[in-house]
Amino acid sequence: MEDYLEKIYELINDKGYARVSDIASCLAVQPSSVTKMLQKLDENEYVSYEKYRGIVLTARGQRMGQLMKERHLMLAEFLRLLGVSEETIQRDVEGIEHHVSPRTLESLQALVVFFNSHPAALESFLAFQAEETATKQDEAARQ
C-alpha cells in the first residue's frame, strides 16, 4: 500500500495527475492490481477514486504519501553518504523502507543530519570504511 501511495504522490506532484496506467508502469504491476489497490486506498480514505475518472489524494493520503517520499529520500541519502552505488541504493531503499521500525528510521535520520552537520566525522568514517575494506581484501587475497 505504501509503494502505491508514494508513487501516486510523486506522479501528482510531477505531472499534476496520476493514472492507473502510469502507476502500473512505474510499479511494474498489472493495471488490475492498481485498480484493486486504489479501491482499498479509497476505502481507507487515502484517495478518492472513481473508475475512469481519476485519482485524488485525500488530506490523509497526501500526508502519508509525503511521509513515504521523505522516508525514501532520507534512506537514499543515508546510503549515499556511506558511498553505496546509485544502482544499489534504489534496490536497497525499496527493501529497507518497509522493514524498518519508526524508531530505527528516526535514528537513521539523526545520523544523516549529524553527518551533514559534521563533514569531518563523515570523512573519518569513510576513511575507516576504506581501511576496513582494504584489510578484508588483503586477507581474502592471502587465503
Backbone hydrogen bonds, N-H to C=O, Kabsch-Sander energy under -0.5 kcal/mol:
donor,donor_aa,acceptor,acceptor_aa,energy
5,L,1,M,-2.3
6,E,2,E,-2.8
7,K,3,D,-2.4
8,I,4,Y,-2.9
9,Y,5,L,-2.6
10,E,6,E,-2.5
11,L,7,K,-2.9
12,I,8,I,-2.6
13,N,9,Y,-2.2
14,D,10,E,-2.8
15,K,11,L,-3.4
16,G,11,L,-0.8
16,G,12,I,-1.2
17,Y,11,L,-0.7
23,I,19,R,-2.5
24,A,20,V,-2.8
25,S,21,S,-2.2
26,C,22,D,-2.6
27,L,23,I,-2.4
28,A,24,A,-0.9
29,V,24,A,-2.0
33,S,30,Q,-0.9
34,V,30,Q,-1.6
35,T,31,P,-2.6
36,K,32,S,-2.1
37,M,33,S,-2.2
38,L,34,V,-2.9
39,Q,35,T,-2.1
40,K,36,K,-1.8
41,L,37,M,-3.0
42,D,38,L,-2.4
43,E,39,Q,-2.3
44,N,40,K,-1.9
45,E,42,D,-1.4
46,Y,41,L,-3.1
47,V,41,L,-1.0
48,S,56,V,-3.2
49,Y,47,V,-0.6
50,E,54,G,-1.1
53,R,50,E,-2.4
54,G,50,E,-1.2
55,I,18,A,-0.6
56,V,48,S,-1.9
58,T,46,Y,-2.2
62,Q,58,T,-3.0
63,R,59,A,-2.3
64,M,60,R,-2.4
65,G,61,G,-3.0
66,Q,62,Q,-2.4
67,L,63,R,-2.4
68,M,64,M,-2.5
69,K,65,G,-2.4
70,E,66,Q,-2.8
71,R,67,L,-2.5
72,H,68,M,-2.4
73,L,69,K,-2.6
74,M,70,E,-2.5
75,L,71,R,-2.4
76,A,72,H,-2.2
77,E,73,L,-2.5
78,F,74,M,-2.6
79,L,75,L,-2.4
80,R,76,A,-2.5
81,L,77,E,-2.5
82,L,78,F,-1.3
83,G,80,R,-1.7
84,V,79,L,-2.3
89,I,85,S,-2.7
90,Q,86,E,-2.2
91,R,87,E,-1.5
92,D,88,T,-3.1
93,V,89,I,-3.0
94,E,90,Q,-1.3
95,G,91,R,-1.1
96,I,92,D,-3.2
97,E,93,V,-2.6
98,H,95,G,-0.6
99,H,96,I,-2.1
105,L,101,S,-2.3
106,E,102,P,-2.2
107,S,103,R,-2.0
108,L,104,T,-2.6
109,Q,105,L,-2.5
110,A,106,E,-2.2
111,L,107,S,-2.1
112,V,108,L,-2.4
113,V,109,Q,-2.5
114,F,110,A,-2.6
115,F,111,L,-2.9
116,N,112,V,-2.4
117,S,113,V,-1.9
118,H,114,F,-1.8
121,A,118,H,-0.9
122,L,118,H,-1.6
123,E,119,P,-2.6
124,S,120,A,-2.3
125,F,121,A,-2.4
126,L,122,L,-2.8
127,A,123,E,-2.3
128,F,124,S,-2.5
129,Q,125,F,-2.9
130,A,126,L,-2.3
131,E,127,A,-2.3
132,E,128,F,-2.5
133,T,129,Q,-2.4
134,A,130,A,-2.4
135,T,131,E,-2.6
136,K,132,E,-2.4
137,Q,133,T,-2.3
138,D,134,A,-2.4
139,E,135,T,-2.4
140,A,136,K,-2.3
141,A,137,Q,-2.1
142,R,138,D,-1.5
143,Q,139,E,-0.8
